[in-house]
């Protein structure tokens, strides 16, 4: 059984088993950038919300999303509240039979949630017949799981490096364009040009997508609509609700309820 304590050392590459599951309740976690040379990884949290950053993208993983991370993909996992962390590592050659070698955010239905939980509590040993049968169901469900598209391409320009780090760990929020120009010394047109080139969005559009991701994290962590509206500098609760509905097609409460 693989129930890890906070900050306990773990190296999936050092283990020879074809499928390795771990489970842990963590808080205020930052894995730092790392990769797994011989293992693909499935990352999921049945409660709480994780933020995963790769070399150029950021993903938010509430309890109804999981992230498939192929071997050798540099990534970093952050969260600030209590998260029920679940991770399954698959031998890369074995995983290639079922999954593509690219990052994927997939929807987690009730069956997948229960299977992931079961796998994460297995002993690390050779697979028995029951486990192999369960894995067949797992891969079948993975193959049918809808892919989610809420991701954010990250800027890499050196002028924003320190700020992007603060935004990634949620110590600050991207400011309005005028204020960002003042803080960086770059003119607004230059900032817009850089963001268009590196993220395919204007800075204003990128900032709105960042706020959308952050709002999902805050809602999953139990903050009220009023609290989220205040934290993310919306003019009113109704302004936040309209913003959220415009980008997701649902009000915040509808969004959480339909994904339970």
MARSETI-651964 format. One line per 5 residues: number of its first residue (from 1); their letters; for each residue x, y, z of N, C-alpha, C. Coordinates in steps of 0.02 Angstrom, whole numbers, plus 32768, in hexadecimal, padded with zeros to 4 digits. Layout:
# residues N
NUM	A	X/Y/Z/X/Y/Z/X/Y/Z | ...
END
This chain:
# residues 260
1	XXXXX	802B/7FC4/8000/8000/8000/8000/802C/803E/8000 | 8018/8071/7FDC/8043/80AB/7FD4/8022/80EB/7FED | 801C/80F0/802F/8002/812E/804C/803F/8155/8065 | 804C/818D/8046/8088/81B4/8056/8077/81ED/8086 | 80A8/81FE/80AE/80A3/8238/80D9/80BB/8275/80B4
6	XXXXX	80A5/82B0/80CA/80BC/82EF/80AC/8108/82F2/80AD | 8125/8304/8073/816D/830C/806A/8194/82CB/806D | 8173/8292/806E/8196/8252/806C/81B6/8248/8028 | 81F4/8231/8027/8218/8226/7FE8/81F8/81ED/7FC0 | 81F3/81F8/7F7E/81D7/81C4/7F53/81F5/81CB/7F0E
11	XXXXX	820C/8194/7EF1/8229/8194/7EAE/820B/815B/7E86 | 81DB/816C/7E5B/81B9/8139/7E34/81E8/8115/7E05 | 821A/8138/7DEB/8249/8119/7DBC/8273/80E2/7DDC | 8279/80E4/7E1E/82A2/80B2/7E41/827C/8071/7E4C | 823C/8070/7E3D/8213/8034/7E47/8206/8010/7E05
16	XXXXX	8209/7FCE/7E06/8205/7FA7/7DC9/81BD/7F93/7DB7 | 818D/7F9A/7DE4/8149/7F83/7DD7/812A/7FA8/7D9C | 80FF/7F85/7D78/80DF/7FA2/7D3D/80AD/7FD9/7D4F | 808A/7FD2/7D87/8058/8002/7D9E/8064/8011/7DE7 | 806D/8051/7DF8/807B/8065/7E3D/804B/809E/7E50
21	XXXXX	8024/8094/7E84/7FF6/80C7/7E9B/800A/80E3/7EDE | 8001/8124/7EE8/800E/8143/7F29/7FD3/816F/7F3C | 7FC9/8177/7F7D/7F94/81A1/7F97/7FAF/81C8/7FD2 | 7F9A/8206/7FD8/7FB0/822F/8010/7F83/826B/8018 | 7F77/8280/8055/7F56/82BF/8062/7F8C/82F3/8070
26	XXXXX	7F8F/8327/8048/7FC4/8358/804C/7FA7/839F/8051 | 7FD2/83CD/8067/7FBF/8413/806A/7FFC/843D/805B | 7FF2/8476/8038/8029/84A5/8029/8063/8480/8008 | 8056/8462/7FD0/8089/8439/7FAE/80A3/845A/7F70 | 80E4/8455/7F64/8104/846C/7F26/8139/8438/7F15
31	XXXXX	812D/8411/7EE1/815A/83DB/7ECF/819A/83F4/7EAF | 8199/8432/7E94/81D1/8448/7E6C/81D0/8425/7E28 | 81F3/8441/7DF8/81F4/8421/7DB5/821B/83E0/7DB8 | 81FF/83AD/7D99/821F/836B/7D97/8200/8343/7D5E | 821D/830A/7D4F/81FE/82DC/7D1F/8209/8295/7D36
36	XXXXX	81EB/8266/7D13/81F2/821F/7D21/820C/81FE/7CE1 | 8247/81E1/7CE5/8269/81C8/7CA9/8249/8189/7C8D | 8231/815D/7CB8/8218/811C/7CA0/81CE/8112/7CAD | 81AC/8144/7CCA/8167/813C/7CDD/813B/8174/7CC1 | 8101/8160/7CA8/80CB/8190/7C9A/80A3/8197/7CDB
41	XXXXX	8081/81D0/7CE3/805F/81DE/7D22/8017/81F5/7D17 | 7FEA/81DC/7D40/7FA7/81F6/7D43/7F9E/821A/7D85 | 7F8B/825A/7D81/7F87/8284/7DBD/7F3E/8298/7DC8 | 7F27/828F/7E06/7EE0/829A/7E15/7ED6/82A9/7E5F | 7EA4/82D1/7E6F/7E92/82DF/7EB4/7E46/82DA/7EBD
46	XXXXX	7E2D/82A8/7EE2/7DE4/82A3/7EED/7DC7/82DB/7F17 | 7DF2/82FF/7F3B/7DDC/833B/7F5E/7E16/836D/7F5F | 7E06/83AD/7F5C/7E39/83E0/7F56/7E47/83EF/7F0D | 7E77/841B/7F01/7E86/8431/7EBD/7ED1/843A/7EB5 | 7EEC/841F/7E7F/7F33/8424/7E71/7F3F/8451/7E34
51	XXXXX	7F78/8472/7E33/7F8F/8498/7DF9/7FCE/8476/7DE0 | 7FCF/8464/7DA0/8009/8443/7D83/8025/8470/7D4B | 8066/847D/7D50/8088/84A8/7D1F/80BC/847F/7CFB | 80BC/8483/7CB8/80F0/8463/7C90/811F/849B/7C77 | 8149/848C/7C48/8178/84BE/7C2F/8155/84FA/7C11
56	XXXXX	8117/84EF/7BF7/80F5/8528/7BD7/80A9/8529/7BDF | 808E/84FE/7C0A/8046/84FD/7C15/8036/84F6/7C60 | 7FFA/850C/7C71/7FE2/8503/7CB5/7F9C/84E4/7CB3 | 7F91/84B3/7CDE/7F52/848F/7CE1/7F36/8493/7D28 | 7EF4/8498/7D2E/7ED3/8494/7D6F/7EAD/8453/7D72
61	XXXXX	7EB6/842E/7DAA/7E97/83EC/7DB1/7E69/83EA/7DED | 7E29/83FD/7DE4/7DF8/83F3/7E19/7DE5/83A8/7E1C | 7DBA/8393/7E4A/7DAD/834C/7E53/7D8D/8327/7E18 | 7D79/834B/7DE5/7D5B/8329/7DAC/7D8A/832A/7D6F | 7DCA/8338/7D7B/7DFC/8335/7D45/7E3A/8311/7D5C
66	XXXXX	7E59/82EE/7D2C/7E9A/82CF/7D39/7EC9/82E1/7D01 | 7F09/82DC/7D0E/7F3B/82ED/7CDC/7F67/82B1/7CCD | 7F6C/82A1/7C8D/7F9A/826D/7C76/7FDC/828E/7C64 | 8012/8278/7C83/8054/8295/7C78/8082/825E/7C5C | 8096/8264/7C1E/80C3/8231/7C01/8109/8233/7C21
71	XXXXX	812F/81FF/7C18/8173/81FD/7C32/819C/8235/7C14 | 81CB/824E/7C3B/81FA/8283/7C27/81DA/82C8/7C1E | 819C/82D1/7C36/817B/8312/7C33/818B/8339/7C72 | 81AF/8370/7C6C/81C0/8399/7CA5/8181/83BB/7CC0 | 8175/83B5/7D01/8137/83D1/7D1E/8140/83E1/7D68
76	XXXXX	8112/8409/7D81/8114/8420/7DC6/80CD/8421/7DE2 | 80C4/8408/7E1E/8081/8403/7E3D/807F/8432/7E79 | 804C/845E/7E7A/8043/848C/7EB1/7FFC/8487/7ECD | 7FF5/848E/7F0E/7FB4/849C/7F2C/7FBE/84BC/7F70 | 7F8C/84E2/7F85/7F92/850A/7FC2/7F64/84F2/7FFA
81	XXXXX	7F31/84CC/7FE8/7F03/84B1/801B/7F0B/8465/8020 | 7EE4/8447/804B/7EE8/83FE/8053/7ECF/83DC/8013 | 7EF6/83AD/7FFA/7EE6/8389/7FBD/7EEE/833E/7FC9 | 7EBC/8317/7FB3/7EC2/82CE/7FB5/7EE7/82B9/7F76 | 7F28/82B4/7F7B/7F55/82A9/7F42/7F54/8260/7F2E
86	XXXXX	7F47/8253/7EED/7F49/8210/7ED3/7F75/8210/7E94 | 7FA2/81E0/7E8F/7FCE/81DD/7E55/7FDB/8194/7E44 | 7FD6/8186/7E04/7FE5/8142/7DEC/801C/8147/7DB7 | 8050/811F/7DC0/8088/811E/7D92/8086/80DD/7D6A | 808E/80E4/7D28/808C/80AA/7CFC/80CF/80A5/7CD7
91	XXXXX	80E9/8068/7CD4/8124/805D/7CAB/8117/8079/7C66 | 8144/80A1/7C4B/8137/80C7/7C0E/8128/809A/7BD2 | 814A/8062/7BCD/813E/8034/7B95/80F7/8016/7B9A | 80E3/8006/7BD6/80A0/7FEC/7BE1/806B/8021/7BD2 | 8077/805F/7BE9/8046/8095/7BDF/803D/80A7/7B96
96	XXXXX	8072/80A2/7B6F/806F/80B4/7B28/803D/808A/7B00 | 802B/8050/7B1B/7FFA/8025/7AFA/7FB4/8044/7AFD | 7FA9/8070/7B2E/7F66/8089/7B3B/7F5E/80D4/7B33 | 7F95/80FA/7B3D/7F90/8143/7B3D/7FC4/8162/7B0F | 7FB4/819B/7AF4/7FE3/81C0/7ACA/8019/81DF/7AF6
101	XXXXX	8050/81F1/7AD7/8087/820F/7AFD/8081/825B/7B00 | 8047/8272/7B14/803B/82BA/7B1B/8012/82C7/7B59 | 8017/8304/7B74/7FF0/8317/7BAE/7FA6/8317/7B9D | 7F7D/82FE/7BCA/7F35/82FE/7BC0/7F12/830B/7C02 | 7EE1/8339/7C01/7EB5/8342/7C3A/7E74/831F/7C29
106	XXXXX	7E60/82F0/7C54/7E25/82C7/7C46/7DF2/82CE/7C7E | 7DB2/82C8/7C6C/7D7C/82CA/7C9D/7D7B/8288/7CC4 | 7D6E/828D/7D05/7D6B/8252/7D31/7D23/8244/7D43 | 7D09/820B/7D2D/7CC5/81F8/7D41/7CC8/81CF/7D82 | 7C8E/81BC/7D9A/7C8B/8199/7DDB/7CB1/8157/7DDA
111	XXXXX	7CAD/8133/7DA3/7CCE/80F2/7D9E/7D1A/80FB/7D9F | 7D33/812A/7D76/7D7B/8136/7D76/7D94/814B/7DBA | 7D6E/8174/7DDC/7D81/818B/7E1F/7D8C/814F/7E4D | 7D5E/811F/7E4C/7D63/80E5/7E78/7D9D/80B8/7E64 | 7DA8/80B0/7E22/7DDF/8086/7E0B/7E22/80A4/7E1F
116	XXXXX	7E29/80E6/7E15/7E67/8108/7E28/7E75/80FE/7E73 | 7E41/8106/7E9B/7E48/80FD/7EE3/7E60/80B6/7EF3 | 7E44/8086/7ED2/7E57/8040/7EDE/7EA1/8034/7ECB | 7EB5/804D/7E91/7EFA/8042/7E7A/7F2C/8064/7EA8 | 7F1A/809E/7EC2/7F48/80C3/7EED/7F53/80A1/7F31
121	XXXXX	7F29/8071/7F42/7F31/804D/7F81/7F4A/8005/7F77 | 7F5D/7FF4/7F39/7F7A/7FB2/7F2D/7FBF/7FAD/7F4E | 7FD0/7F6F/7F60/8015/7F61/7F73/8041/7F65/7F34 | 807F/7F7A/7F3C/80AD/7F7C/7F03/80C7/7F35/7EF8 | 80AB/7F14/7EC7/80BE/7ECE/7EBA/80A7/7EBD/7E73
126	XXXXX	80B7/7E80/7E5E/80A0/7E6A/7E1C/8054/7E69/7E1B | 8038/7E78/7DE1/7FEF/7E7D/7DDB/7FCF/7E38/7DDC | 7F9A/7E32/7E05/7F75/7DF3/7E05/7F3C/7DF8/7DD2 | 7F15/7DC3/7DCB/7EE1/7DC1/7D99/7EAB/7DF6/7DA4 | 7E97/7DFE/7DE3/7E64/7E31/7DF3/7E7B/7E76/7DE1
131	XXXXX	7EBA/7E85/7DEF/7ED6/7EC7/7DDF/7EDA/7ED2/7D94 | 7EEF/7E9F/7D70/7EF2/7EA4/7D27/7EAD/7EB1/7D09 | 7E7B/7E8F/7D24/7E37/7E99/7D0C/7E1F/7EE1/7D19 | 7E30/7EFA/7D55/7E1D/7F3F/7D66/7E41/7F71/7D39 | 7E7F/7F63/7D29/7EA4/7F8F/7CFB/7E86/7F90/7CB5
136	XXXXX	7E6B/7F58/7CA0/7E49/7F56/7C5F/7E0E/7F87/7C5E | 7DE7/7F87/7C95/7DAF/7FB6/7C9B/7DC9/7FFE/7C9E | 7DFF/8008/7CC3/7E1E/804A/7CCA/7E31/8066/7C85 | 7E55/803F/7C5D/7E6B/8058/7C1C/7E30/8063/7BED | 7DFD/803A/7BF4/7DC1/8044/7BCB/7D9F/8086/7BDC
141	XXXXX	7D9A/8095/7C1D/7D7C/80D5/7C32/7DA8/8110/7C1F | 7DE9/8109/7C25/7E17/813E/7C11/7E0E/814E/7BC7 | 7E07/811B/7B9F/7DFF/8124/7B57/7DBF/8149/7B45 | 7D8D/8146/7B70/7D4D/8167/7B62/7D45/81AA/7B87 | 7D74/81BA/7BB2/7D6E/81F6/7BDB/7D74/8235/7BB0
146	XXXXX	7D46/8264/7BB7/7D4A/82A3/7B90/7D88/82CA/7BA3 | 7DA8/82E8/7B71/7DE3/8311/7B7E/7DCD/8358/7B8F | 7DEB/8374/7BC3/7DDD/83B8/7BD9/7E0F/83E8/7BBA | 7DFB/8427/7BAF/7E26/8456/7B8B/7E38/8495/7BB3 | 7E29/8496/7BF3/7E38/84D2/7C1A/7E81/84D1/7C2F
151	XXXXX	7EAB/84ED/7C04/7EF3/84F2/7C13/7F0A/8537/7C01 | 7F44/854A/7C1A/7F5D/858D/7C10/7FA6/8589/7BFA | 7FB4/85A3/7BC0/7FF9/85A5/7BA7/801E/85DD/7BCB | 8059/85CE/7BE5/807E/85FD/7C0F/80B2/8624/7BE9 | 80B9/8665/7BF8/80EE/868C/7BD8/8132/8678/7BF2
156	XXXXX	8165/867E/7BC8/81A9/866B/7BDD/81DA/86A5/7BD9 | 81C3/86DF/7BC3/81EF/8719/7BBE/820F/8729/7C02 | 8250/8735/7C03/8275/873E/7C41/825B/8779/7C6B | 823E/87AB/7C49/8225/87E5/7C6E/81EC/87D4/7C9D | 81C9/879C/7C8F/8190/8789/7CB8/819F/874D/7CE5
161	XXXXX	81DD/8734/7CE4/81ED/86F6/7D06/81DB/86F7/7D50 | 81F1/872C/7D73/81E3/8730/7DBB/8199/8736/7DC9 | 8176/875E/7DA1/812E/8767/7DAA/8108/8726/7D9C | 811B/8704/7D66/80F9/86C5/7D55/8101/8693/7D8D | 813B/8691/7DAD/8144/8664/7DE6/8114/8676/7E1F
166	XXXXX	810C/86B6/7E2D/80DD/86CB/7E60/8095/86B9/7E4E | 8085/86C0/7E0E/8041/86AE/7DF8/8037/8662/7DFB | 806B/863C/7DEC/8066/85F3/7DED/8059/85D8/7E33 | 807C/85F4/7E64/8073/85DB/7EA9/803C/8601/7ECD | 8019/862D/7EA9/7FDE/8650/7EC2/7FEF/8682/7EFA
171	XXXXX	802B/869C/7EF9/803C/86D1/7F28/8024/8715/7F12 | 8014/871C/7ED2/7FF9/875A/7EB8/7FCF/874A/7E7A | 7FAC/877C/7E62/7F80/8774/7E29/7F98/87A1/7DF0 | 7F93/878B/7DB2/7FA6/87B7/7D7A/7F7F/87F9/7D7D | 7FA1/8832/7D7D/7F7E/8872/7D82/7F61/8888/7D3F
176	XXXXX	7F40/88C1/7D40/7F29/88DE/7D01/7F66/88F0/7CD7 | 7F5B/88F6/7C95/7F92/8902/7C66/7FBA/8940/7C77 | 7F97/8976/7C89/7FB9/89B5/7C98/7FE9/89AD/7CD3 | 7FD2/8989/7D07/7FFC/8980/7D42/8037/8952/7D33 | 802B/891E/7D09/8062/88F1/7CF6/8098/8918/7CD0
181	XXXXX	8082/8945/7CA5/80B2/896E/7C80/80DC/8999/7CB0 | 80BC/89B4/7CE3/80E0/89DC/7D14/8111/89B2/7D3C | 80FD/8975/7D4D/8128/894A/7D76/8163/892E/7D50 | 815B/8923/7D0E/8190/8905/7CE7/81BA/8938/7CC1 | 819E/8974/7CB7/81C1/89A6/7C8F/81B8/899B/7C45
186	XXXXX	818F/896A/7C32/8181/895D/7BEB/8141/8982/7BD7 | 813E/899B/7B9B/8102/89BE/7B84/80CB/898B/7B77 | 808D/89A2/7B7A/8054/8975/7B73/8054/8950/7B30 | 8067/8971/7AFB/8069/8951/7AB9/809C/8918/7AB8 | 80D4/8922/7ADA/8107/88ED/7ADD/80EE/88B1/7B03
191	XXXXX	80CD/88BE/7B3B/80B1/8887/7B63/807D/885F/7B3A | 8052/8884/7B18/801F/8863/7AEF/803F/8839/7AB8 | 8073/8854/7A99/8095/8830/7A63/80B5/87F0/7A7E | 80D6/87F4/7AB8/80F7/87BA/7AD6/80C4/8784/7AE7 | 808D/8797/7B07/805A/8766/7B1A/8039/8747/7ADD
196	XXXXX	802D/876E/7AA9/8011/8753/7A6C/803F/871F/7A4D | 807F/872D/7A4E/80B0/8700/7A30/80B8/86C1/7A59 | 80BB/86C8/7A9C/80CC/868F/7AC6/8090/8668/7AE0 | 8056/8688/7AE5/801B/8665/7B00/7FE1/8662/7ACF | 7FE6/8686/7A97/7FB1/868B/7A64/7F73/86B0/7A7E
201	XXXXX	7F7C/86D4/7AB5/7F47/86FE/7AD2/7F63/8743/7ADF | 7F37/8776/7ADD/7F4C/87B7/7AF5/7F56/87B2/7B40 | 7F79/87E2/7B5D/7F83/87DF/7BA6/7F40/87E0/7BCA | 7F11/880A/7BB4/7ED0/880D/7BD6/7EAC/87CA/7BD3 | 7EAF/87A9/7B98/7E8F/8767/7B91/7EB1/8733/7BBD
206	XXXXX	7EF3/8737/7BBF/7F19/8707/7BE8/7F09/8711/7C32 | 7F05/874F/7C47/7EF5/875E/7C8D/7EB0/8742/7CA0 | 7E80/8748/7C72/7E3E/872E/7C80/7E3F/86E2/7C86 | 7E66/86C1/7C5C/7E6B/8678/7C62/7E8D/8663/7CA3 | 7EBF/868A/7CB9/7EDE/867C/7CF9/7EAB/8683/7D31
211	XXXXX	7E83/86B8/7D2E/7E51/86C2/7D63/7E1C/868B/7D61 | 7E0C/8671/7D26/7DDD/863A/7D22/7DF9/85FC/7D44 | 7E38/85EB/7D35/7E57/85B1/7D56/7E59/85BB/7DA2 | 7E6D/85F6/7DB6/7E72/8603/7DFE/7E2E/8600/7E20 | 7DFA/8617/7DFD/7DB7/8615/7E1A/7DA0/85CE/7E26
216	XXXXX	7DB2/85A0/7DF9/7DA0/855A/7E02/7DC3/853D/7E3F | 7E03/854D/7E47/7E28/8537/7E83/7E07/8550/7EC2 | 7DF6/8590/7EC3/7DDA/85AE/7EFF/7D95/8591/7F0F | 7D6D/8585/7EDC/7D2A/8568/7EE7/7D30/8521/7F02 | 7D5D/84F9/7EE4/7D66/84B4/7EFB/7D7F/84B3/7F43
221	XXXXX	7DA7/84E5/7F56/7DC1/84E8/7F9A/7D8D/8500/7FCC | 7D4F/850E/7FB5/7D19/851E/7FE3/7D0B/8568/7FEC | 7D2B/8593/7FC6/7D1D/85DB/7FCB/7CD9/85EB/7FAD | 7CB7/861B/7FCA/7C76/8630/7FB0/7C7F/865B/7F72 | 7C48/8665/7F4E/7C4B/8690/7F12/7C62/86D6/7F25
226	XXXXX	7C4A/86EF/7F5D/7C5F/8732/7F74/7CA9/8735/7F82 | 7CC4/8700/7FA2/7D0B/86FF/7FB2/7D35/86FB/7F72 | 7D20/86D2/7F43/7D45/86CC/7F04/7D43/870E/7EDE | 7D09/872C/7EDC/7D01/876D/7EBA/7D31/87A1/7ED7 | 7D36/87A2/7F19/7D62/87D2/7F3B/7DAB/87C3/7F2E
231	XXXXX	7DBF/8784/7F34/7E05/8771/7F2C/7E1E/8781/7EE5 | 7DF3/8777/7EB4/7E07/8780/7E6E/7DF5/87C5/7E52 | 7DE1/87F3/7E7F/7DD7/883A/7E6C/7D9F/8845/7E39 | 7D69/881F/7E40/7D2E/882E/7E16/7D07/8866/7E37 | 7CE4/888D/7E0F/7CC0/88C7/7E29/7C85/88B3/7E55
236	XXXXX	7C6A/8877/7E4A/7C31/885F/7E71/7C2B/8814/7E69 | 7C03/87F5/7E94/7BF6/87AD/7E8E/7BD7/879D/7E4B | 7BA8/87C6/7E36/7B85/87B9/7DF7/7BB5/87BE/7DBC | 7BE5/87EC/7DC0/7C17/87F3/7D8A/7C41/87B3/7D85 | 7C53/8796/7DBF/7C79/8758/7DBE/7C4F/871F/7DA2
241	XXXXX	7C11/871B/7DB6/7BE5/86E5/7D9D/7BDD/86E9/7D51 | 7BD4/8725/7D37/7BCE/872E/7CEF/7C0E/871B/7CCB | 7C47/8730/7CE7/7C88/871D/7CCC/7C90/86D2/7CC9 | 7C80/86B1/7D00/7C88/8668/7D04/7C5A/8645/7CD2 | 7C1C/865C/7CCE/7BEC/863E/7CA0/7C01/8647/7C58
246	XXXXX	7C1D/8681/7C49/7C34/868F/7C04/7C69/865D/7BEF | 7C96/864A/7C1C/7CCE/8620/7C0B/7CC0/85D5/7C12 | 7C90/85C2/7C3C/7C83/857B/7C48/7C3E/8564/7C32 | 7C11/8594/7C26/7BCD/8583/7C14/7BA0/8574/7C50 | 7BBC/857A/7C8C/7B96/856C/7CCA/7BA7/85A0/7CFE
251	XXXXX	7B79/85A9/7D2D/7B8A/85D2/7D67/7BBC/85AA/7D92 | 7BDE/85CA/7DC0/7C0D/85A4/7DEB/7BEE/8569/7E0F | 7BB3/8573/7E2B/7B93/853C/7E50/7B7D/8504/7E21 | 7B63/8516/7DE6/7B4F/84E3/7DB5/7B8C/84BC/7D9E | 7BC3/84DF/7D94/7C01/84BF/7D7D/7C19/848A/7DAF
256	XXXXX	7C18/849C/7DEF/7C2E/846C/7E22/7BFE/8432/7E29 | 7BBD/8441/7E27/7B8B/840C/7E32/7B89/83DA/7DF9 | 7B90/83F2/7DBC/7B8B/83C3/7D83/7BC9/8397/7D7D | 7BFF/83AA/7D9F/7C3C/8383/7D9C/7C48/8359/7DDB | 7C18/8359/7E08/7C1F/8331/7E45/7C1C/82E7/7E35
END
